[in-house]
Amino acid sequence: MASEATSRRLPVAQPLHLRLRRHREQAWLALDLLIVAWLCWLFDAINNLAPVRQQLAVANGRGVLDVERALHLDPERVLDQWLAQRDALATVVVFWYENVHITVTLLVFAWLWWRRPDLLATMRATIVIVNLIALAVFWSFPTAPPRMLSSAYVDLVARTQHLPVWQLGATALHSNQLCSMPSLHLAWATWSSIAVWQMTAKRWLRALAVVYPLLTTFAVMATGNHYLLDAIGGAALTGVVFLALSHRSVRSRLAGRSALGAPASASERPGRADLASGAAAASRSHTGASAGRCRPR
């Protein structure tokens, strides 16, 4: 009953093809595509510095690992060695690591455009700010992944290079050489989970939204590409930015462009009883006015 009531309160967007007839919506769609392309280019440009700053990145990586060991939170090597002994599972996990995060993020972004434009302003701002902060950290604090620190780690991605991966210039050549802290895999996974949780009241979809970041955490650590602190940092960064942008005053400013075609939620729309009473009142008013005009003098 509660889930049904929640689903009834969820707004339903005007069809996308109707919204895109407006020049303003076409401009926002073009801007979103440019944002995605720009972030990819910027990430690629920073990765080009990997050979130049590799020693600094390795030193910072060792520092992160030392902090984890001091806190007894360093499961990366155990997970990596465990997965390295299971070839079939390792192939699946490497495919997940290489492909799922970008695929899910783009699909969720498209879902927001299609079904919940009322959420789009906040979620767009969240992912842009998260990426900008992460890129600033990559620049100022380059961090090498665990697989670069010791031969005790197995580079599972290199061992399964026959898989199709996302290749874009230097990103393919120097993937994660500088960009371990924070984990954008987890930042994007957390963003996707927050968006899905808001877009649906279906329990199985919300369960997937909770499980997805956990599976991604396992994938990035077991392949030797991230530390646990990276994963925590990426998820926390997205959560903090989203909460900051969800403040009522901030959300109202971001939603200033909310002529997106999303009608009011069911709780805000007049019910049948309201419409009927309004019609009755209008009828009485019209009848009274007519009687006044026909009254003999």
Phi, psi and omega in degrees: 000317181295318180294325178294319178296321179295317180296328178291333181278345182290131179293151176246125185284154169296144182309141185300320183295333176284320179295323183285358172286341180277137180297327181295319179291323176298321179294318179294322177296316178298320179296318179298319178295321177294322178299314179299314181296320181294317180296320177297317179296316182295318177299319180294319181296320179292322177296335178297339179278357186305310181297330183286323187247025185296319181298318178295319180296319179295318179297317178294323177299317177297325178295318177298317181295323177297320178296317179298318180295323178296329179266001183058042180231061183229069183275002189300312185293320179299314180295319181296314180292324178296315182290327181298338180273359183233088190300314183297313179295322179299321178298317179295316183293320178295318176300318177301312182300319186281330194238326193291321187298317181287322180296311182296318181299315179293322178295318179294320177300317178295321178298318177301315179297321187283314191248328187228066178296341178293339179265349193295321184299313181292317182289326176296311180299323180299309185290327178294313181294319178302314181294322179294318177296316180298317179295325176295321178292318178302321181289315186273336182223068179298135185227121179283147179287164181305323184297342179268353187268331188205149176288352178292339178267141176261124178281090186290331177295316179295328182285342181237044183294349180288349180285149174290130180230164177283118184243127180211095176055225185292341179301322180290327184278327186236036184305122175064016179291327178251344201247046178279320187247119353278169180280114175289335173304313181283327177298314180290322179297319178294319177301314180298319181295318178298317181296314181297319180301321180283332187277341185220153173251004179290130186296321184292326177289321177292326176296318176297323179297328178282319185287326186305310178296328179293317177295322179293323176300316177299317184296316184288330179277317184292336177273359178079021185255348180212158173266164176298321179295329174300312182297314179298318180297317180295315180294317181295320180300313179296317181299317181293315181296316180297316180297321179296319181282347181274354175303141189306315183293320179292315181299321181294325178290317179296326182273011179300337178267019190285026167279058185262003179089002178276119181289169178297155178293166184300327181292338181264346180277144179294139179278177181296321181297320179296317180296320180295316180294323178295319179295320179296318180296318179296323180294318179297319180297318180294321179295317180297319180295321179295319179298321181297320182290331184267358183292131179291149181273000000 
